[in-house]
Structure formats: C-alpha cells, structure tokens
C-alpha cells in the first residue's frame, strides 16, 4: 500500500522555501558485490508542517535563486526516453533520484536504497522508508519494479536491462524486492545508478505506461506547479522553474529556486553571461570557452570537466533493419573504404585548429579516466596510403551523406572531413548536418551511413555502458558490432565477475574495433561552463558522468 499525502498539497505550497542546508549523501559500499549490511539508516516518514510560513520575499536576500543558461529545451519528461541534452540532465538530477550512484571505479553510494545484494542469481534491494515523491506519494517497491519494466521496454535501453527477469520479480513487502537474473551483467549496478533510471511513481502511470506530460520524482526539487492545474514551472522554449520539493525525504537543498533558461543560440547565452544575467552557462563553442579561459569576462571563470567518452566519425557497416526490415550493406561495409577515410583525415590538425585548444586528440575509444584506457593511438594521416586503400575498395564515387546535430563543433568537423575526403576522391554531402529533430527519423530508421557522435549516451562509466552502443544487441546501426568474435568479447566482458579479466577482455575488444577501423576517434569529450566566481561549489557539482547536479551547489 502507498501512503498518499495529496490532501496537504495546498498547505505545503507555502512551505517550499523553508530551511537551508546542503543535499545529503548516504553510505558507500562496493559495486561488484555490495554488502547487504552496508545499509544506510532508514529515513523516517514526516509530513510537512500543517501550518507553514509564507516564503520570504526575494529581495531580502534569504530566498536564494540560481539562474542557469543552457541549450534547447528538452522534448520529453521521460528520463528513460531521451533526456541527454544539457537542459534535460539538469532537470532529472534535480527532480529525480536513482537507487544509488556509482563513481568511475564502480564504488557505490546508496541513496533511495537502504541495502543491495547483487549476485548471478538475483538482485536483492531493500529501500529506505519514508522516501516521498513530490506529489505526496511514498515510494515503494512497486514503483521500483514499475520503473525497471518501463526502461526495459524502451528501444534504446531494452538490451541494457535484459539481464533482469522482471516478470518473475518478487515484491517481498513495500520496501523489499528480489529480481531473479537471466544472466549476470557486471554493468547493471552502474546502469541502475544513472540519472536515466530515476525512480518513477507507478500511481501516475497512463494508458501508455506512464503519463509524460510532467515529471514527478523524489529529488530535492520539483517543477513549479502541480502539473495538472498549475504548469507555471514550464514555459515551452523559454525556461523551466524548479522549486523545493516540500515532501523531500532527505536534507533540504541550499537553493530555493532554479531558473533554467533555454537558448537556441549560444551567442545569446554568452551575451547574457557577460551581462551578469546568469549565474552559470553551458558552453560548447571554442571561441567563448577560450574567452573565459583568458579572463575576458570579469567575475566569471571557466569550469571544464573531461569525459570518459570520445567523439568519433561513425561509419555504419549496414543500413536498414528498423521495424523488422532486413539490413543491407552500406558503403562502409568495405574495410578498405574505412581505411581510406581514416588515413585521409588529419585528425590532430583538425582538433587543434577547429577545437582551438578546447579538445584533446583521442588516443583510444574511451577517455583517459576510464580504467580500460590503453592508448591505442591515432590513425596516421597519409593521403597516399589512403588513396591506395580507396583504389582497392568497391567505392564507385557515390555521394555519402553525413548526418549529425549541427553544432558549431560538429559542423566544422564535417566540413573539414568533406575537404580532406574530396582530395582523394571520396564525396561527402553535408545536407544531413542540421537540427536534431530533422535527422531523428533517419537515425531511428537506421538510414544514416556516417555521423559524428559518441558511443556513450550518458548511461554510465562502466565499460559495458560506455561502449554499449558497440554491443551486438545495440539499436545503433552506426556503431553496432557485426563481427561475431568481437560481439562475443563484448558479452564476455559484461558477464565476467573478475575485474582483471574484464580489463583484459575490454582492451581486446577496443583493440579489435580499432584494428578494423569501425570508427575514427577524433577527440575526448569535455563539458565547459561559464560560472560566476561567487559560486565556488560549481566545479564539485559536476558528477562522475560530467552532468551538473544542482543539488550539490552550496553557494
């Protein structure tokens, strides 16, 4: 049974701004075999005070507002669907919570979960009691199972959750569930600790499995309004407003409100940062990033974090296969064409000139912070060798279209690649370098022969998650490995329990991808922000997946 406190909603609206404290943490354990006795003390369920004082006036200095400038608005409220934009990740970190979090080495910090035991036979989870959703519902094991079933039903995540036998899961009581395993997947603990697996309220599920016209979570913040009669917290293409969740079960967060503003043009976002209208801004263009690094904006500093994922030129070996249609060979099914393209591109020069010092040339399929990094190197720029490979290929002069989101960085890379490729006789068309909404249907239909992208979509730091789009069961036609031996290696790495054995397997796997020229590594991913110097906690508010967690801001 769920405990529902919706009748207190009106009184609680007045209590949104009470109390100032940093977000709380939980005990940590080991991710591979988390000890069942590493339990955090169970939280006590407490209703908000029936009589609440009115929020303090904003101009008396006690009501704290943080204004954040970000990219285009999110297109969904479903964290299991696609909230990978910067604006979307900020939202889910503030509004939702996962059962635990994991650092890049796999160490666990418990959050909603009180204890967890993971073996090849079962995943056994005990929940903290008194964890509340922002609508007044108490979180129970039903919500956890509902969430797992929801993410397992999504095309982009189904393969990642296939190890769990959800149909035979047992709900022992409101705070305890046991899920049998179809097979052991070493990446599962890391995956379930990711923001894309924040726990959803099963009681607001719609006919399609979940009503995604609003987002409801257990995190310290909520969208302003109730999502039913009051949706003032979401202004389409303008901004969203986060206020404190009055039912939050943990320690109260520092800020009373976040105003997250959308900017389709980075130049406008940067201008507002310069003008002092933003406390922090997400930045991607090298010119603005370098301006900040040189101190061009007084009172503002550059905060940068390197990712474990890498930018690639992605080359699909096969096309089609969507909606049950058979796949056909793409132009890059020919390894000689892949080699020709790899050796005709001067990647170090491209990264240095186009990235303007912002990016580091990739020397592996993962960043240096990943424990499977081995420094594979960069393909040698050799136009004569590239021309020889092209002559040995089946390429007939056809034009190959590159599809990717047309950010300044992506567009510049594609333009440079077009020029280098033309020099040896490969024709690349850039008409597919445009806004994401335009190219999305082609991506879903697996019609994209070439793109610029990253193998990881923010799903976690375990190698099986960082490289999951290379997996043999991936839905990504651009990256999916069709080499049977490499596919077996990927599966072995996911199901191996010994850390050293997994290291050897994944290094052999990435070496195989490199030797077969399945992708052309470009640069190590990074995220950059312009931040008012008064906010010294901002750097520590960037989590291990390089997403901003607003709950960690304390000034």
C-alpha positions in Angstrom: 0.0 0.0 0.0 1.1 3.5 -0.7 1.0 6.4 1.8 -0.6 9.4 0.0 -0.5 12.9 1.3 -2.0 14.8 -1.5 -4.6 16.5 0.8 -1.7 18.5 2.3 -0.8 20.0 -1.1 -2.2 23.5 -0.6 -0.6 23.9 2.8 2.7 22.5 1.5 2.9 25.0 -1.3 3.5 27.6 1.4 6.4 25.6 2.8 8.5 25.4 -0.4 11.2 27.7 0.9 11.8 26.7 4.5 15.2 25.7 5.6 18.7 26.0 4.1 21.2 23.1 4.0 23.3 21.1 1.6 21.9 18.0 0.0 22.7 14.9 2.0 24.6 11.7 1.0 24.5 8.1 2.0 26.9 5.3 3.0 29.0 3.7 0.3 29.9 0.1 -0.5 31.5 -1.9 -3.3 29.7 -2.1 -6.6 30.7 -5.6 -7.7 29.5 -7.3 -4.6 27.8 -4.7 -2.4 27.5 -5.9 1.1 23.9 -6.3 2.4 24.9 -4.9 5.8 26.2 -1.6 4.2 22.8 -0.2 4.9 22.0 3.5 5.5 19.7 4.2 8.4 16.1 4.1 7.3 14.6 7.6 6.8 11.5 8.4 8.8 8.4 9.5 7.0 7.5 13.0 8.1 4.6 15.1 6.8 5.3 18.8 6.1 4.1 21.2 8.8 0.4 21.8 8.6 1.0 25.5 9.3 3.7 26.9 7.1 5.1 30.4 6.9 5.0 32.2 3.7 8.1 32.2 1.6 10.5 35.1 2.4 10.5 37.9 -0.1 13.1 37.5 -2.8 14.6 40.9 -2.2 15.5 40.4 1.5 18.4 38.1 0.5 17.0 35.0 2.2 15.3 33.4 -0.8 18.1 32.0 -3.0 17.7 31.8 -6.7 20.2 30.4 -9.2 19.8 31.3 -12.9 21.3 28.8 -15.3 21.6 29.2 -19.1 21.5 26.1 -21.2 20.8 24.7 -24.7 17.5 23.9 -26.3 14.6 22.8 -24.2 14.0 19.1 -23.5 11.4 17.4 -25.7 10.3 14.8 -23.2 9.6 14.4 -19.5 10.5 10.7 -19.7 14.0 10.1 -18.2 14.1 6.6 -19.8 13.5 8.1 -23.3 15.9 10.8 -24.1 16.9 13.5 -21.6 20.5 13.6 -22.7 20.5 17.3 -23.5 22.2 19.6 -21.0 18.9 21.1 -20.0 17.3 17.6 -19.6 20.1 16.2 -17.5 20.0 19.3 -15.2 16.2 18.6 -14.8 16.5 14.9 -13.9 19.3 15.4 -11.5 17.2 18.0 -9.5 13.8 16.3 -9.7 14.7 12.6 -9.6 16.8 10.1 -7.8 18.2 6.7 -8.5 18.6 3.9 -6.1 22.3 4.7 -5.7 25.2 6.3 -7.6 28.5 4.9 -8.7 31.8 6.5 -9.3 34.0 5.7 -12.4 35.7 2.9 -10.4 32.4 1.3 -9.6 32.1 2.3 -5.9 28.5 2.7 -4.8 26.8 5.4 -2.7 23.4 4.4 -1.5 20.5 6.9 -2.0 16.9 5.6 -2.2 18.1 2.1 -1.5 19.0 1.1 2.1 20.8 -2.1 1.1 21.5 -4.1 -2.0 23.0 -7.5 -2.8 23.8 -8.5 -6.4 24.8 -12.0 -7.5 24.5 -14.1 -10.6 21.2 -15.4 -9.2 19.3 -12.3 -8.0 19.3 -8.6 -7.4 18.0 -8.0 -3.8 17.0 -4.5 -2.9 15.8 -3.0 0.4 14.5 0.6 0.3 14.6 3.4 2.7 11.2 4.0 4.3 9.7 7.5 4.1 11.0 8.4 0.6 8.4 10.8 -0.8 7.5 11.8 -4.4 6.8 15.5 -4.9 3.1 14.7 -5.2 2.9 13.3 -1.7 3.1 9.5 -2.6 5.5 7.4 -0.7 8.0 5.4 -2.8 7.6 1.6 -2.5 8.9 -1.5 -4.2 6.0 -1.3 -6.7 7.5 2.0 -8.1 11.0 0.4 -8.4 9.6 -2.6 -10.3 7.4 -0.3 -12.5 10.5 1.8 -13.3 12.6 -1.2 -14.3 9.9 -2.5 -16.5 9.4 0.9 -18.2 13.1 1.3 -19.0 13.4 -2.3 -20.1 10.6 -1.7 -22.6 12.3 1.3 -24.4 14.1 0.6 -27.6 17.3 2.4 -26.7 17.6 0.7 -23.3 16.0 -2.7 -23.6 19.2 -4.6 -24.3 20.9 -2.9 -21.3 18.2 -4.3 -18.9 17.7 -7.7 -20.4 19.7 -9.4 -17.7 16.9 -9.0 -15.2 13.9 -11.4 -15.2 11.4 -8.7 -14.3 8.3 -10.9 -15.0 9.3 -13.2 -12.1 10.3 -10.4 -9.7 9.1 -10.8 -6.1 7.9 -7.9 -4.1 8.5 -9.2 -0.6 6.9 -6.2 1.1 6.5 -2.4 0.4 10.3 -1.8 0.9 11.9 -5.0 -0.3 12.0 -6.7 -3.8 14.0 -9.5 -5.3 14.6 -9.8 -9.0 15.9 -13.0 -10.5 18.7 -12.7 -13.1 18.6 -14.1 -16.6 22.3 -13.8 -16.5 24.9 -11.7 -14.7 25.7 -8.3 -16.1 28.6 -6.5 -14.4 27.4 -3.2 -15.7 23.9 -3.4 -14.1 24.9 -1.7 -10.8 26.4 1.2 -12.6 23.4 1.4 -15.0 20.8 1.5 -12.3 22.7 4.3 -10.5 22.4 6.6 -13.5 20.1 9.5 -13.8 18.3 7.9 -16.7 17.0 5.4 -14.2 15.4 7.7 -11.7 12.5 6.0 -9.9 9.1 6.9 -11.3 5.7 7.0 -9.5 3.7 4.0 -10.7 0.4 5.6 -9.4 0.6 8.3 -12.2 1.0 5.8 -15.0 -1.1 6.4 -18.0 -2.5 4.0 -20.6 0.8 4.0 -22.4 2.7 3.0 -19.3 3.5 6.5 -17.9 1.9 10.0 -18.4 4.8 12.1 -19.6 3.1 15.5 -19.6 5.0 16.3 -16.4 7.9 14.9 -14.4 7.4 13.7 -10.8 10.3 12.4 -8.7 11.7 12.0 -5.2 14.5 14.5 -5.6 15.1 17.8 -3.7 13.3 19.9 -6.4 10.2 19.8 -8.4 8.8 21.7 -11.4 6.9 24.7 -10.1 3.2 23.8 -10.1 1.4 20.5 -9.8 1.5 19.5 -13.4 -2.3 19.3 -13.5 -4.0 22.7 -12.9 -0.7 24.6 -12.5 2.0 24.2 -15.0 3.7 27.5 -14.4 7.1 25.8 -14.0 7.4 25.0 -17.7 7.5 27.7 -20.4 8.0 26.0 -23.7 11.2 27.1 -25.5 11.7 29.8 -22.8 12.6 28.3 -19.4 11.6 25.9 -16.6 11.5 26.8 -12.9 12.4 24.4 -10.1 11.4 24.9 -6.5 11.9 22.8 -3.5 10.0 19.6 -3.2 8.1 20.0 0.1 8.0 16.3 0.6 11.7 15.7 0.1 12.8 12.9 2.4 16.4 14.0 2.8 18.2 17.1 3.9 16.9 20.4 2.4 18.9 21.7 -0.5 20.7 25.1 -0.5 18.8 26.9 -3.2 15.2 27.8 -3.0 14.7 28.1 -6.8 16.4 27.3 -10.1 15.5 29.3 -13.2 16.8 27.3 -16.2 16.7 29.3 -19.4 16.8 27.9 -22.9 18.9 29.4 -25.6 18.9 28.1 -29.2 21.8 30.4 -30.0 25.0 30.1 -27.9 26.0 33.7 -28.7 22.9 35.0 -26.9 23.6 32.7 -23.9 27.1 34.0 -23.8 25.9 37.6 -24.0 23.6 37.1 -21.1 26.5 35.6 -19.1 28.6 38.6 -19.9 25.8 40.9 -18.8 25.6 39.3 -15.4 22.1 37.9 -16.1 23.2 34.3 -15.5 24.9 32.6 -12.6 26.3 29.9 -14.9 26.0 28.9 -18.5 26.7 25.8 -20.5 29.1 26.4 -23.4 30.3 24.4 -26.4 31.8 26.9 -28.8 35.6 27.2 -28.6 35.6 31.0 -29.1 33.5 31.6 -25.9 35.3 28.9 -23.9 38.7 30.4 -24.7 37.5 33.9 -24.0 36.6 32.8 -20.5 39.9 31.0 -20.0 41.7 34.2 -20.8 39.6 36.1 -18.2 37.7 38.1 -20.8 34.5 38.2 -18.6 35.3 39.8 -15.2 33.8 38.0 -12.3 33.3 34.8 -14.4 35.5 31.8 -14.6 35.7 28.7 -16.9 34.9 25.3 -15.4 35.7 22.3 -17.5 35.5 18.6 -17.0 36.8 15.8 -19.2 34.5 12.9 -20.1 35.3 9.3 -20.4 33.5 9.2 -23.8 35.1 10.0 -27.2 33.9 11.8 -30.3 34.1 9.6 -33.4 33.4 9.7 -37.1 31.0 6.8 -37.1 30.6 4.6 -40.2 27.7 2.2 -40.5 28.5 -1.2 -41.9 24.9 -1.9 -42.6 21.7 0.2 -43.1 18.0 -0.5 -42.5 16.7 -3.2 -40.2 14.2 -0.8 -38.5 10.7 -2.2 -37.9 11.7 -5.7 -38.9 13.1 -4.7 -42.3 16.2 -6.6 -43.4 19.5 -4.8 -43.3 21.6 -4.1 -46.4 25.3 -3.4 -46.7 26.3 0.2 -46.5 29.3 1.7 -48.3 31.4 1.3 -45.2 30.9 -2.5 -45.1 34.1 -2.3 -47.1 37.1 -2.1 -44.7 39.2 -0.5 -47.5 36.9 2.4 -47.7 37.0 2.8 -43.9 40.8 2.7 -44.0 40.9 5.2 -46.9 38.8 7.7 -44.9 40.7 7.1 -41.7 44.1 7.8 -43.3 42.9 10.8 -45.4 41.9 12.8 -42.3 44.5 14.8 -40.4 42.7 14.4 -37.1 45.4 16.2 -34.9 45.3 19.2 -37.1 41.5 19.2 -37.2 41.2 19.0 -33.4 43.9 21.7 -32.8 42.5 24.2 -35.5 38.8 23.6 -35.0 38.8 22.9 -31.3 41.0 25.9 -30.6 42.7 24.2 -27.7 39.4 23.1 -26.1 39.6 19.4 -27.0 42.3 16.7 -26.6 43.0 14.4 -29.5 41.6 10.9 -28.8 44.1 8.1 -28.4 41.6 5.4 -27.6 37.8 4.6 -27.7 37.5 5.8 -24.1 38.9 8.8 -22.2 42.0 8.5 -20.0 39.8 8.4 -16.9 38.4 5.0 -17.8 40.0 2.0 -16.3 40.2 0.2 -19.6 42.1 3.0 -21.4 45.3 1.7 -23.1 46.3 4.4 -25.6 45.6 2.8 -29.0 46.8 5.8 -30.8 45.6 8.0 -33.7 45.3 6.8 -37.3 48.3 8.2 -39.3 47.5 11.0 -41.7 48.8 9.6 -45.1 46.9 10.7 -48.2 48.9 8.4 -50.5 48.2 5.4 -48.3 44.5 6.5 -48.2 44.4 6.7 -52.0 45.8 3.1 -52.2 43.1 1.8 -49.9 40.4 3.7 -51.9 41.7 2.1 -55.1 41.3 -1.4 -53.5 37.8 -0.6 -52.3 34.5 -1.1 -54.1 33.7 2.6 -53.8 32.2 3.8 -57.0 32.1 7.6 -56.5 28.7 7.7 -54.8 28.0 10.6 -52.5 27.8 9.7 -48.8 25.7 11.9 -46.6 26.9 12.8 -43.1 24.1 13.2 -40.6 24.6 14.8 -37.2 23.3 17.6 -35.0 24.7 20.8 -36.5 26.5 22.3 -33.5 29.4 24.6 -34.4 31.9 21.8 -33.4 30.2 19.1 -35.4 29.6 21.2 -38.5 33.3 22.3 -38.5 34.5 18.7 -38.2 32.2 17.6 -41.1 33.3 20.5 -43.3 36.9 19.6 -42.7 36.3 15.9 -43.4 34.5 16.8 -46.6 37.5 18.7 -47.8 40.1 16.1 -46.9 38.0 13.3 -48.4 37.5 15.2 -51.7 41.2 15.4 -52.0 41.4 11.6 -52.6 38.1 11.2 -54.4 35.5 10.5 -51.7 32.4 12.6 -52.0 30.7 13.6 -48.7 27.5 15.6 -48.5 26.7 17.8 -45.5 23.0 18.2 -46.0 22.3 16.0 -43.0 24.3 18.3 -40.6 21.3 20.1 -39.2 19.0 20.2 -36.2 18.5 17.0 -34.2 14.7 16.9 -34.8 15.2 16.8 -38.5 17.7 13.9 -38.5 16.0 11.9 -35.8 13.7 9.9 -38.1 16.7 8.9 -40.2 18.5 7.8 -37.1 15.6 5.8 -35.8 15.2 4.1 -39.2 18.9 3.2 -39.3 19.4 5.1 -42.6 22.5 7.0 -41.6 25.7 5.9 -43.2 28.0 8.3 -41.4 27.9 10.7 -38.5 29.8 12.4 -35.7 28.9 11.2 -32.3 29.9 9.4 -29.1 29.4 5.8 -28.2 28.2 6.6 -24.7 24.9 8.5 -24.3 25.4 9.2 -20.6 24.4 5.8 -19.5 27.3 5.3 -17.0 31.0 4.8 -16.5 31.3 1.0 -16.6 33.0 -0.1 -19.9 29.9 -2.1 -20.8 27.9 1.1 -20.5 30.5 3.5 -22.1 30.7 1.1 -25.1 27.2 -0.2 -25.0 26.3 1.2 -28.4 29.0 -1.0 -29.9 27.4 -4.1 -28.4 25.9 -6.8 -30.7 22.4 -6.1 -29.5 22.6 -2.3 -29.7 19.9 -0.5 -31.7 22.6 1.9 -33.1 23.2 0.9 -36.7 26.1 3.3 -36.9 28.1 1.6 -34.2 26.7 -1.9 -33.6 29.4 -4.5 -33.9 28.5 -7.1 -36.5 31.8 -9.1 -36.1 30.8 -12.2 -34.3 34.1 -12.6 -32.5 34.0 -9.0 -31.2 30.4 -9.4 -30.2 31.3 -12.4 -28.1 34.0 -10.4 -26.4 31.6 -7.6 -25.5 29.2 -10.1 -24.0 32.0 -11.9 -22.1 33.1 -8.6 -20.6 29.6 -7.8 -19.4 29.1 -11.2 -17.8 32.6 -11.6 -16.2 32.8 -11.1 -12.5 36.6 -10.7 -12.1 37.8 -7.1 -12.6 41.2 -8.0 -14.1 39.6 -10.4 -16.5 37.1 -7.7 -17.6 40.0 -5.3 -18.1 41.8 -7.8 -20.5 38.5 -8.5 -22.4 37.5 -4.9 -23.0 41.0 -3.9 -24.0 41.0 -6.8 -26.5 37.5 -5.6 -27.7 38.5 -2.0 -28.2 41.7 -3.1 -29.9 39.6 -5.1 -32.3 37.4 -2.2 -33.1 40.5 0.0 -33.7 42.2 -2.6 -35.9 39.0 -3.0 -38.0 38.6 0.8 -38.5 34.9 0.6 -37.3 35.1 4.2 -36.1 37.7 7.0 -36.4 38.4 8.5 -33.0 38.5 12.3 -33.0 38.7 13.9 -29.6 38.0 13.2 -25.9 34.6 14.7 -24.9 34.5 17.5 -22.4 31.9 19.8 -20.9 32.5 23.5 -20.2 30.7 26.2 -18.2 31.0 29.9 -17.6 30.4 30.4 -13.9 30.2 33.4 -11.6 33.2 33.3 -9.3 30.9 33.6 -6.3 29.8 30.0 -6.9 32.9 28.1 -5.8 31.0 24.9 -5.4 30.0 24.6 -9.0 33.1 22.5 -10.0 32.2 19.9 -7.4 28.6 19.9 -8.6 29.6 18.2 -11.8 29.0 14.4 -11.3 31.1 11.5 -12.5 29.2 11.5 -15.8 30.0 15.2 -16.2 26.4 16.3 -15.7 25.6 19.2 -13.4 23.9 18.1 -10.2 22.2 21.2 -8.9 21.7 19.6 -5.5 25.4 19.8 -4.9 25.5 23.6 -5.2 26.1 25.2 -1.8 26.9 28.9 -2.6 
